[in-house]
Amino acid sequence: MEKIIEDQFFEDEKSYEELTITDNFMFAKVMLNEQLCKKFLEMILHISIQKIEYYNDEKSLKKFYHSKGIRLDVYLNDEKGTIYNIEMQNSRHANLFKRSRYYQGMIDLNLLEPGDDYNKLKRSYVIFICTFDLFGKGRHIYTFENRCIEELDLVLPDEAIKVFVNTTGAGNGVDEEFLELMNFFNGELATTGIAKEMQEEVDKVKRKEDWRVEYMTMMELERQRYREGMERGMEHAKEKYREGMEKGMEHEREQSIRSLVKQALKYGASMEDAVGDIMLEYDMTEEQVKHILDKG
């Protein structure tokens, strides 16, 4: 039964060959192609980038691993020190807005050591590639920065920017290459431009045997964590059941004691004698018996 439940839980799990650009593992590996990643960022943000460098060592991400279990898909910076975090998002979660805030905060935390000047904080972009329209306005790109509500032209220069890319947008205000890229994310065949380059990179990733092993190991670890969680959940449920049974039995015993004392008093016994009989019958102290009677 447990195996059936586990298989149902992981029914959407894909084999390595089935992965597409919108799967987190594949997207992260494709973005390791520096030229492709750079071109992708330039297209989305309409900026020019000379060089990018990935944060891929334990020291660079140490504060993330000691936080709320964050695992970043793509995390890098450019020659100016600007930070980019790109996340693939296939599922519509109500907490996505707050998650973008949390990611940006953790990026800032990762840049500073105790006592550092806040000017060390770099311009940062948290970018979500969504296979759905999170805001329902039909746009392909939604860019957010902090502004003064009373003076909308007044931008807060904290250089913290959040970008949500909607692959299902209406196609207004974007060029053909960008539109083909969005269609590629939506499952259509890529024929030209950066979309074709990404498709070719996907094919290359699938031929990487070490990454195949990495993916299969990751999936097995996910299943192992699931099994461990199920075991902890079952043990917790059993413990709660035992506690409930014990509480129920204790409640019944207390009810019986109060009923016996009531009957004894009804037939003329003194309270002292009734309590004494209960003490003998249930191997209890006088204080314990009186405590039960006081509760009733």
C-alpha positions in Angstrom: 0.0 0.0 0.0 2.8 2.4 0.9 4.6 1.7 -2.4 1.3 2.5 -4.3 1.0 5.8 -2.4 4.7 6.6 -3.1 4.3 5.9 -6.8 1.2 8.1 -7.0 3.1 10.9 -5.2 5.9 10.7 -7.8 3.7 10.0 -10.8 4.9 13.2 -12.6 8.5 12.2 -12.1 10.3 12.2 -15.5 13.1 10.0 -16.8 16.3 11.9 -17.8 15.4 11.5 -21.5 12.0 13.1 -20.9 13.4 16.3 -19.4 12.7 19.6 -21.2 13.9 23.2 -20.9 11.1 23.9 -18.3 12.3 21.3 -15.9 14.5 22.8 -13.2 17.4 20.4 -13.5 17.6 20.8 -17.3 17.1 24.6 -17.2 20.0 24.9 -14.7 22.3 22.8 -16.8 21.5 24.6 -20.0 22.2 27.9 -18.3 25.7 26.7 -17.5 26.5 27.6 -21.1 27.9 31.0 -20.4 27.3 32.5 -23.9 23.7 31.2 -24.0 23.0 32.4 -20.4 24.4 35.8 -21.2 22.3 36.1 -24.4 19.2 35.0 -22.5 19.7 37.7 -19.8 20.4 40.4 -22.3 17.2 39.5 -24.2 15.0 39.5 -21.1 16.5 42.6 -19.4 17.5 44.6 -22.5 21.0 45.2 -21.2 24.5 44.5 -22.4 26.7 42.1 -20.4 30.3 41.5 -21.2 31.1 38.6 -18.9 29.3 36.4 -16.4 30.6 34.3 -13.5 28.7 31.6 -11.7 28.5 31.2 -7.9 29.0 27.5 -7.8 31.2 26.9 -4.7 30.2 26.1 -1.2 31.6 29.3 0.2 29.7 31.6 -2.2 26.4 30.0 -1.2 27.1 29.1 2.5 24.4 31.4 3.9 21.8 29.9 1.6 22.5 26.4 2.9 22.1 27.5 6.5 18.8 29.2 5.7 15.4 27.9 4.8 16.6 25.1 2.5 17.0 27.3 -0.5 18.4 25.7 -3.7 18.9 28.2 -6.4 18.5 27.2 -10.1 20.9 29.7 -11.6 23.0 32.2 -9.5 25.7 34.4 -11.1 27.1 37.9 -11.5 28.5 40.0 -14.3 31.6 42.1 -14.8 29.9 45.0 -12.9 29.1 42.8 -9.9 25.4 42.7 -10.7 23.8 39.6 -9.3 21.3 37.5 -11.2 19.2 34.7 -9.8 17.1 32.9 -12.5 14.4 30.4 -11.4 12.2 28.2 -13.6 8.6 28.1 -12.3 6.0 25.5 -13.6 3.5 25.6 -10.8 1.4 28.5 -9.7 2.0 29.0 -6.0 0.2 31.7 -3.9 3.5 32.4 -2.1 5.6 33.1 -5.2 5.5 36.9 -4.6 6.8 36.5 -1.0 9.4 33.9 -2.3 10.8 36.5 -4.6 11.2 38.8 -1.7 12.9 36.1 0.4 15.3 35.2 -2.4 16.3 38.8 -2.8 16.8 39.2 0.9 19.0 36.1 1.0 21.1 37.3 -1.9 21.8 40.5 0.0 22.6 38.6 3.1 25.0 36.5 1.2 26.9 39.6 0.0 27.6 41.1 3.4 29.6 40.1 6.4 29.0 41.5 9.8 30.2 45.1 10.0 30.2 45.6 6.2 29.0 48.8 4.7 25.6 48.6 3.0 27.2 50.1 -0.1 28.7 46.7 -0.7 25.2 45.5 -1.8 25.1 45.1 -5.5 22.4 45.6 -8.0 20.4 42.4 -8.1 17.8 40.7 -10.3 15.5 37.9 -9.1 14.0 36.4 -12.3 11.2 33.9 -12.5 10.5 32.2 -15.8 6.8 31.2 -15.4 5.0 28.9 -17.8 1.8 30.8 -16.9 0.6 34.4 -16.5 1.0 35.1 -12.8 -0.7 38.5 -13.1 -3.2 37.9 -15.9 -2.4 41.0 -17.9 -1.1 39.2 -21.0 2.4 40.6 -20.9 5.5 38.5 -21.5 7.6 40.4 -19.0 6.6 42.1 -15.7 9.4 44.1 -14.1 9.1 45.4 -10.5 11.2 47.9 -8.6 10.4 50.0 -5.5 8.7 53.3 -6.0 7.2 56.1 -3.9 3.4 55.6 -3.9 2.8 59.4 -3.6 5.3 60.2 -6.3 5.3 57.4 -8.9 8.2 58.9 -10.8 10.3 58.7 -7.7 12.3 55.4 -7.8 13.9 54.1 -4.6 17.5 53.4 -5.7 18.0 50.2 -3.7 18.8 48.4 -7.0 16.6 45.4 -6.1 14.7 44.3 -9.1 12.2 41.4 -9.6 11.3 40.2 -13.0 8.5 37.7 -13.9 8.6 36.3 -17.4 5.4 34.8 -18.7 6.0 32.3 -21.6 2.3 32.4 -22.5 2.1 36.2 -23.1 0.1 37.7 -26.0 3.2 38.6 -28.0 2.8 42.3 -27.8 5.9 44.5 -27.8 8.4 41.6 -28.3 10.5 40.7 -31.4 10.2 37.4 -33.3 13.3 35.8 -31.7 11.9 36.4 -28.2 8.5 35.1 -29.3 10.0 31.9 -30.7 12.0 31.5 -27.5 8.7 31.7 -25.5 7.1 29.2 -27.8 10.0 26.9 -27.3 9.5 27.1 -23.5 5.8 26.2 -24.2 6.9 23.0 -26.0 7.0 24.1 -29.7 9.8 23.1 -32.0 12.7 25.6 -32.1 14.0 26.4 -35.6 16.0 29.7 -35.3 17.8 32.1 -33.0 18.4 31.5 -29.3 15.5 29.1 -29.1 17.4 26.7 -31.5 20.6 27.2 -29.5 18.8 26.2 -26.3 17.3 23.1 -28.0 20.7 22.1 -29.1 22.0 22.6 -25.6 19.2 20.5 -24.2 20.3 17.7 -26.6 23.9 18.1 -25.4 22.9 17.9 -21.7 21.0 14.7 -22.4 24.2 13.1 -23.7 26.1 14.0 -20.5 26.4 10.7 -18.6 27.6 12.3 -15.4 24.6 14.7 -15.3 22.3 11.7 -16.0 23.8 10.0 -12.9 23.4 13.3 -10.9 19.8 13.6 -11.9 19.0 9.9 -11.1 20.8 10.3 -7.7 18.8 13.5 -7.0 15.5 11.7 -7.8 16.4 8.8 -5.5 17.3 11.2 -2.7 13.9 12.9 -3.2 12.2 9.5 -2.8 14.3 8.7 0.2 13.3 12.0 1.9 9.7 11.2 1.1 10.0 7.7 2.7 11.7 9.2 5.8 9.0 11.8 6.0 6.3 9.1 5.7 8.0 7.1 8.4 8.1 10.1 10.7 4.5 10.9 9.9 3.4 7.4 10.6 5.3 7.2 13.9 3.8 10.6 14.9 0.3 9.3 14.0 0.9 6.2 16.1 2.2 8.2 19.0 -0.9 10.5 18.9 -3.1 7.4 18.7 -1.5 5.9 21.7 -1.8 9.2 23.6 -5.4 9.4 22.6 -6.1 5.8 23.8 -4.3 6.5 27.1 -6.2 9.7 27.6 -9.5 8.0 26.8 -8.7 5.2 29.2 -7.7 7.7 31.9 -10.9 9.6 31.3 -13.0 6.4 31.6 -11.2 5.5 34.8 -11.8 8.9 36.4 -15.5 8.7 35.4 -15.7 5.2 37.0 -14.1 6.5 40.2 -16.5 9.4 40.5 -19.4 7.2 39.8 -18.4 4.6 42.5 -17.9 7.4 45.1 -21.3 8.9 44.2 -23.0 5.5 44.6 -21.2 4.8 47.9 -22.4 8.1 49.3 -25.9 7.5 48.1 -26.0 4.2 50.1 -24.8 5.9 53.3 -21.1 5.5 53.2 -19.0 8.4 54.5 -16.7 10.3 52.1 -13.7 9.0 54.1 -14.8 5.4 53.6 -15.6 5.9 50.0 -12.2 7.4 49.3 -10.5 4.7 51.2 -12.2 2.0 49.2 -11.1 3.7 45.9 -7.5 3.9 47.2 -7.5 0.2 47.8 -9.3 -0.8 44.5 -7.1 1.4 42.2 -3.9 1.5 44.2 -4.0 5.3 44.5 -3.1 7.8 47.2 -5.7 9.9 48.9 -4.4 13.0 47.1 -4.8 11.3 43.7 -8.4 10.3 44.5 -9.4 13.7 45.8 -7.8 15.4 42.7 -10.1 13.3 40.5 -13.1 14.0 42.5 -12.3 17.8 42.5 -12.0 17.7 38.7 -15.6 16.2 38.5 
